[in-house]
């Protein structure tokens, strides 16, 4: 493995939906052949929520959702647990400081603590990454 990076839901879901696909997201996916992604505990809930909403809206069927989750489970993605104390303390403070959702702040916090780059397509999170001195993951 070449290294680690934090993976956010904006990149992850671009792998699922053609209208969200990008060269950046494809390059991040390709990098998982030689690197490992780390995600905060909120990531599986975020991904699951997007899939559930997409299915209700007819954007994906259940079989497609199951195929996508099966793909994700085969990738080198490690979920980092988080304590409520950190969520209500450092992560909430980071969300306030950078005008982020607590979900997005959890990705930034993990990248800061681990000292590794963050892969995101979210413009607000990209700006916060730059302000916080965290590297944006570039393949």
Buried (B, 14 or more C-beta within 10 A) or exposed (E): EEEBBBBBBBBBBBBBBEEBEEEBBBBBBEBBEEBBBBBBBBBBEBBEEBBEEBBEEEBBEEEBBEEBBEEBEEBEBEEBEBEEEBBEEBBBEBBEEBEBEBBBBBBBBBBBEBEBBBBBBBEEBBEBBEEBEBEBBEB
